Amino acid sequence: MVKQKNKNSRVRNTKVKWNRRLSVGFLSIAVFSNIAIATECKSANECIALIPEVEGKAWGPGKVDYAVRDKLKSFGRDALLQLAKLTGEDDPNRRAVADSLIAKIRDLNEDDFVIIHKVIQNNIELDGDGGWSYGALGYVGGDKAGKYLVSELKRVQSASNQIGTAFSRLGVEGIPYLIEGLRCFESCGEKDFWGFNEVFRNYQKRTKVTDDVSARRLFQVASNEKVDLKARTTAMSVIGYITENPQIAKKIYQYADENNEFSASVLISLQNMKSPLGAGLLVKRLSREKDEYSTFNSNLMVFRDLSEMGQAANSVGGDVMAYLNSESWEDRIHSAVTLGYIGYNQAVPELLKLVSNEVDWQQAYAAIKALHLLAENSTVPHIEKVANTHWYKPLREYAQKVVASIKANKDHKSKYHPNNFAFDFLDYQQLREENHTCDKTDYAMVSETVEAKQYGGREKKLESFQYKNPMCSSDEYGDYYKDYCTSPKSFVIPSLAVKFGEKWLTGDNRGEWGGELIVFEDGKATKTLLNENIEDVYVIDEYAYVITGLAHLSSNNGLIYRLELTDTGYYIEPFYRLPGAPRTSWKISNDSVLINTVSGAVIFNPDIGLSMASCK
């Protein structure tokens, strides 16, 4: 038996060795084949002959053997004429390969403009756009290339392409042509200037251009009343991408103070300059009032922009701290995080009051993150308490990491790219317990009678509870979606109806298109209580608990609202923050509900609160 086992082992080892030798052999053949192909083509024309014709549309830089592509690259400018001729051929793949190679030729000069221009024209005629070769003009440089790129920027109305690449390669040399392109003395279309912001943004994010002289020239265009107003506001908005000069910041701030139509464009520049003047303008946009018909929190953008300005917004910390006690739970979260980003250490005592929040774990997260950003060592014991006792496991784990980081004197480090600051600002929405979902074998369902609750679905429709979409009551929404709001499609057939007191509550969840909670009486909707996506409603004792939330793109939110019927009417308020958007839920006892969310399963009991569910 042992001998047979050893024999089998030797056979397996021999097979493995042969498989390895065969793999190495095939790899060597492939490598030598590529080298042979590349060696075979001694000239640009010989290499071009090896670019295959491919049926159908060509994607990206086209298909060709890597060795052939590298060989053609090595010829540099010497291959320009031959490659340029290829862009006039019928075959899209050979054109694409030639076009992508031309874009990478660095040793071009102003004399090559005519050839590159012809290539771009070929691309436009045959493929509808200028292709890769726009980027080559960044290496060509000169007056003709600069003027042509600006004209194409206006025509295409975007720089998130090779036109943007060309300007990035031109660097400071391209700015005078852009400024000249903004000197529009006739009536210009708004879309003519869409691409300019992208080019200047690239100057800041990619090439790190700083040019005070050009910034002042942009201000001259912006303040010239003979120039088209859209061109002027565009010029004003891009100044901040190429300077952080405090004197220039003060100058454009004063101009906006006297010319209100420039307030938005000046604010953009001041933000990019990270000027405290911009922080002052931003904080004035915060509001405690909320549009009842809007699901978008306008304060979010203000808090995010202030946070991105960092220490430059420190002076408005007192204004931001006032929102820690806002009625809006979202404002509390965002203001807490902002205080950390702007380095407002005076907020530490108030933030410490929030770290153990059991009702809104996101508020606790935001406070802990802010204290980490502020690098306050004295706060470690408070965060350790959360790490040991909070009901939400992912928050405990996060708190543990922050404690270790603060003790090691490590700063907060984003896991996202610097250009994606919004993801870092909203990272609390991605905290979750992975693969944590319960089913009815984990927690049996306690059924509810049809006299107390009714569900709609594919087979059963709750037509008797249909109502007009409440959004159509908004003048702005009703006007914008007039065709919808005046059609039968605007009547909503809800997904559930729940008896609460003597009346019914109806609710619906239409995903990104919203949802609402409606009071229904005598066959008609009488009042909208909540504009949220409704997953379910549970009546426990004298209250109704409304399970709401939505996961869409990068956002992931879930809330439990408590609804009370008082002598003066209905009163509804946020009660507990869920780990994420709810997926399914059901009663597991008379006073407890199992809720599966995108970020983990929890058990809700009004008297106890939330706790992690135990799922198999």
N, C-alpha and C positions, 0 to 999 in steps of 0.2 A: 504493500500500500504506500509506504514511504517512498520507495523507488519510483513508483508510478507518478506520485505527486511531484517528485524532483524532476522527472522527465517532462511532465506537463509544464513545469515552471521554466525549464530550459527552452522548450518549444516557444512558450509565450515570449520569453526574452529575445529569442532569435527573431520572431516576427516583429517585435517592437524595433529591434535594431535595423531590420530590413526596411520597415516603414519609415524610420528616420532617414536612412540612406536614400530611399526613393524620394522623400520630401525634399531633402537637400539637393538631390539631383535635379528634380523638376524646377526648384527655385533657381539653381545655377543655370539651367537651360533658359529660363525666363529672363534672368539678368543678362546672360550673354546674348540672348536674342535682341533685347533692347539696345545693348551696347553695339551689337552688329548693325542694327537698323540705323542708329545714330551715326555710326562710323561710315556706313554706306553713303549717307548724304553729305557730300563735301562742300556743297554750296547751298545758298538759300533756295534756289530753284529746285534742286534735287530733294531737299527736305520738304518743300511745299508739295512736291509730287506725291509724298507719302501721307499727306493729310487725306483721310478717306471721305468719300461722299456718303452721307447718311440719309436715309429716307425720313421724311417728316420734319417737324420743327426742331431747330437746334436750341439747346438749353445752355444758359450760362456761357462759359468760354469755349464751348464746343468739344468734340471728341477727337483726340489724337494721341498717339503713343507719347508717354511722358518724355522719353529720350529724344524724340523728334522735337517736341515742344522746347525742351531745354537747349537743344542744338540751335534752333531758330532764335531763341533768346540770346544766345552767345554771339550771334552776328550783330546784334544791336542795330544801329542806324543803317548799316550796310544792307539790311534786309528790308528796309522801309518800302522802297519802290515796288519790289516784288510782292510784298504782303498787301500793299495798297491796291495793286491790280486785282488781287484775289477777292477783295471786298466788292468787286463789281460782277462776280460770277453768279450763276443761278443757284448753286448748291448752298443752302443755308448753313450747313455745318462747316464747310471750308471758309465761308465768310466769317462765321463766328470765331473760329480759331485765329484767323488773320487779324480780326478786329481786336481780340483780347491781347494778342501779342504786341500789336502796335501801341496799345495803351501802356505797355510796360517798358517801352524804349526810352531810356533816360537821357541819352546823348543827342537829343533833338535840339534844334535852334530855330530862330525866327524864319529862316529860309524854308523850313519845312511846313509852314502854315498852309500853303496852297494844297499840298498833298493831303494833310490831315483833314482840311476842310472838305476836300473831294471825297474822302473816305466817309466822313460824317454824312454828307449828302447822299452817298450811295446807301448808307444804312437807313436813312430816313425814307428814301424812295422804295427800298426793297423790304424793310422790316418795320417801318413806321416810327422808329425813334433813332437817335444818334448813336446809340450803342456805347461800347467801351471807349472808343477813340476820343470822346470828349476829354477823358483823363489825360490823354497825350498832350493836349494843349497846355496843361499845367507845366509840362517840361519844355514846350515850345517857347512860351512867354512872348513878350512884346506887345505892341500896340494892337495889331490885328487880332491876335488871340484874345486879348482882354476885352476888346469891344464886341467881338463875336460871341464870347461866352456870356456877356451881359445880355445881348439880344436874344440868345437862346434861353437864358434864364427867364426872361420875361415871356417868351413864347411857350416854354414848357411849364412854367409856373411852379417848378419844384427843383430843389437842389439835393434831394435825397437820392441821388444817382451819380453818374460820372461827371456831371457838371459840378456838383459839390466837391468831388475828388479833385477836379482840375483847379478850383479856387484854393483848396487846401494846399495843393502843390505850389501854386503861385505865391501863397502867403501874403505878406504885406504888399507885394507888387500888384496884387489883384484889387486892392481896396480902392485906389483912385478911379478905376473903371466902374466899380460898384457905385461910388459916390456920384459919378457923372451920370450913371443910369438912373439915379434918383432925382436928378435935376429935370423933372418933367414939368414944363411950363404950360402944357395944354391939359385938357381933361383926360386923365388917365384912368384906366380900369383898376378896380381894387385888386383883382387877381394878378395884375402885372407885377406886384411886389411880394407875392406869397413866398417866392423862393429866396428873397433877400435875407429874411430872418434865419432861414436854414443855413445859408452860407456863413453869416456872422456867428451863428451858434457854433458851427464847426471851427471857426477861428478860435473860439474860447475853449471848446472841449477837446479838440484834436491838436491843433497846431500851436495853441497857447500864444496867440499874437497879442502884443501890447503896442498900441500906436496912438499916443495922445494927440499928435498932429492931425491924424485922420479923424479922430474923435471930435476935435474942434471943427473940422470941415463938415462933418455930418451935422453938427449943431447949426452951422451956417445955413445948410440946406433946410433943416427943420424950422428955422426961424425966418426963412425967406417967404413972405406972404405971396409972392408971385408964383411960387411952386405949388403944384397940385397938393391938396390937403392930405390925401392918402400917402403920397410920397413923403411928405413932411413928417407925418406920424410914424411912418416906417423908419425913416432916418433917425428919429428921436429914440425909437425903441431898441435900435441896434447899437447905440453908442456904448452901452454898458458891457457889450461883449468884447470890446477892445481896449478898455481903460478902467482903472479903479481910482483915478485922480480925484481927490476930494474937492478940488476947486471946480472941476467940470461937473461933479455931482451937485454941488451947490448951485451952479449956474442953471442947470436944467431943472432943478427943483424950483427955483425962483420963477423960471419961465412957465412951468405948469401952474404955479400959484396965480399967475396973471392970465393964463390961457387954459381954461378948464378942459378944452377939447384934447389937450395933450396929457391929461392926468394919467390915463391908462398906459400910454407909451413911455412916459417918464418913469412910472412905477416899475415897468419891466426893466428899464435900464438900471435904475437904482438898486433893484434886487440883484441883478447880475454883477453890479459893482460892489455888492455887499456893503452898501452905504447905510449908516444908521438913519439917514433921512428916509430911505425906502421903508425901513421898519416902522417909522412913525406913520407913514401913509398907509401901510398895510394894516396896522392894528386898528385904524379908524374904520376898517371895513368889517370888523367883527360886529355881530348883531345877536341880541338875545331873543329876537323874534323869529319864529319859524313859519314858513308858508305851509298851511295845513294840507294843501293839495300836492306839495312837492315832497318827494322821497330823498331829494338831494340836500345835504347839509352844506350851505355855502361857506360856513366857517371853517370847514375841513381844509379847503384850499388855502385859506389865510394862515391857519396854524402850520400847515405843511411848508408854505413859502417862508414863513418866519423861521421855522426850524432849519431850513436849508441855508439861511443866511448866517446861522451860527452866532458867534459872539457879537457880530455886527448888530444883532437885534436885542442884545442884552438890556439896552436902555428901556425897552418896553415890557420888561419882565413883570412889573407891577400890574400892568393892564392885562397881561396873559393870566397871571395868578388869580385874578378875580373870577375867571371862568372855571376854577376848580370846584366852585359851589353852584355851577349852572344847573338849571332844571334839566338841561339836555345831558344825558349820560355820555353821548359822543363828545360833546364839548369838554366835559371833565377829563375824558381820556386824552384827547388831543392837546388840551392845554397842559396837562401834566408832562406829556412827552416833550412838548415844545420847551418847557422850562428847563429840561435837561439839555436839549440841543443848544439853547442860547446861553447856557452856563449861568443861570440865575440862581446862585447859591442861597439867596435869601428865602427861597421857597422850601428849603429842606424841612423845616418844622411842619409845614402844611402837608408836604408829600409823605412824611412819616405817618400821618394820620390815615393815609389811604392804603398803605401797603398790605394791611390785613383784611381788606374788603372782601367779605364772604358773599355778598349779594352780587357784586359785579367784579368778577375775576379779572376782566380786562382793565379795570381801573387800578387794581392791585399791580397788574403787570406793568402798566404805564408808569406808575409811581416808582416801582423797582428799577425799571429801565432808566428813568430820569435820574435817580440817585446813582446809578452806575455811570451815566454820562457825566454827572457832577463829581464822581470819584470821591464820595464822602465815606471815609473809613468808619466814622462813628455810627453809621447806619447799619453796619453788618449785623448786630444782634437782632434788629427788627426784621431784616430780610431772612435771617436764619429761622426766625419763628414761622414765617410763611413756608419756608423750605421743609419744615417739620410737621406743620399742622393743617395747611390749607386743604380743602376738600378736593380741589382739581389737581390731579396728579401731574399733568404737563406743567402747570404753574409751579408746583413744588420743585420739579426738576430744573426749571428755568431759574428759580431763586437760588438753588444750589450752585449752579454755574456762575451766577452773578457774585455770590459770596466768595467763591474760589478766585474769581477774577479780581475783585476788589482787594482781597487779601494779598494777591500776587502783584498788586499795583499795575494791573493791566487795564488799558482803556477799552471802552466799548468799541467793538470792531464789527462793521456790517459784513454780512455774508453776500451782499449784493454789490454789483458794479456801481462805482460812484455816480455814473450817469442815471442810475435807477434809484434815486433817493426816495422816491415815493414808496417803493417796496420796503425799504428799511423803516420808513416812518410808520407804515401800516403792517409791520411784520407780526403784530399780535394776532392778526386774523388768520395766520398760518399755524399758530400753536395748536397742536392736536394730539389726541391719543390715536395712533394708527390702528387700523383693522380691529376696531372695538365696536361691534354691533351685536345687539341681543335679538333673539327671536322668541317665539311663544313657548319654546321648550325651556328657555331660561326663566321667563316670567309669564305665567298664564294670564290670559285676558279675562277681566271681569266685564261681562257684557252690559250694555246700556240699552234700555227699552226704546222702541221707536217713538213712544210718547215723549221721551226726553231728548232723543237725538236721532237725526236722519242724515244719511250720507248720499251724495250723488255719485255718479260714475258713468261708465260707458253704457251699462245696462239700465241704470235707473237715473232719471233726470229730475231735479227738483224745480220743475217749471213753475210750480205754484209760489216759489220764493224768488222768482227772477226780479231784477231791479235794474234801473238805469245806472250805467257806470258813473260813480260820483265825480270822477275827473271831468266829466262833461259839464259840471256845474261851474267849473273855473272858466272865466271869460277867456283867459289866455289859451288854455288847453282846448276849450270848445271852439275857438276861432281857428286855431292851428289844425285841429282834426275835425273840421266841420263836416266833411263827408261821412266820417265814422260816427260822429255824435248825432247826426240826423238820420242815421240808418238803423234798422232792427239789430244790427250787429253790436250796437252799443248797450244792448240789454244783456246783463250777466246772469247766467244760471249758476248759482253758487254750488260749491262742493260739499257744504254741510249746513245743517240747521240745528240749533241747540235751544231747548226751552230754558229760559232763565226768568224766574218769577212768572208773570202772566204773559210774557211776550217771548218771541223767538229772536235769536241772534243768528244771522246768516253770514257766512264767510267764504272767501275765495282766495285762491293762490294761482296767479297767472304768470309766475316766474318773473322775468325781467320786466314784464308789463304791469306788475303790481298786484295789489289785492286790497281787501278792505273788510272791516267788520261792520255789519249793518243791523240796526234794530228793525224788526219786521212786525207789523201789527195790522190786523184787519185787511190782509191781502196786499199790503203795500209797504215799501221801505219808508221809514219815518225819520231816521237819523243815522248819520255815519259816525261811528265811535272811533274808528282807527283806520288809517291808511297804511296798512302793512300786509305782507303776504301771510295769510292765515293757514297754518297747518292743521290745527284742531282747537277745540274749546272744551274745557272740562268744568262742570259745576260741582264744587265741593263746599258743602255747608252754605253760607250766605254769599259766597263769592263765585265768580266765573273766572277761570284762568285761561288766558288766550296764548296759545303757542304760536310764535311768529318767527319769520326769518327767511333769508335768501342767500344762496351761494351762487355767485355769478362772476365769471372771469376770476379775478384775484380777490374779490370780496367774499367774506364768509361771516355772516352775522345771524345771531339768534337771540330772541328775548321772550321771556314770559311776562305778560301783562296781567295785572289783577283788576278785575272789573267789579264795581260795587254799585248797587242801586240805593241811592239816598233819598231823603225827602225832597231834595232839590233836583233830582235827576241822576243820570249815570255819571260815575267818576271812574276814570281808568288811568292807570299809571304803570310804569315799568316796575317789575317786582324782582325778577332774577335774570341774570345774564346766562344764557346757555353756552356750552363750549363752541357751538357753531350753528349753522342753519339746520333746522329740524328736518328729518326725512320721514320718520314714522313715529307714532306714539299710541299708547293704549293704557287704559286703567288696569292696575294690578291689584288694587284693593279699593275700598270706598274712599280712601283719602290719599292715595299714591298713584303716580303715573310714571310709566317707563317712557323715556324719550330717546330715540336714536337720532343723533345729530351727525353731521359730516365729520365732526371732530371727536366723536366718542359718545358712548351711551351713558345716560344718567337717570337717576330716580328722583322725582320731584315730590315732596310732601310739603304743603304750605306751612306746617308748624315747624318742620325740621329744616327745610331748604333743599339744596341739591346735594347729591352724593354720587360717586362713581358707581355704575352698575357692574354686576359680576356676570360677564358673558363667557360662555364656553369657547 
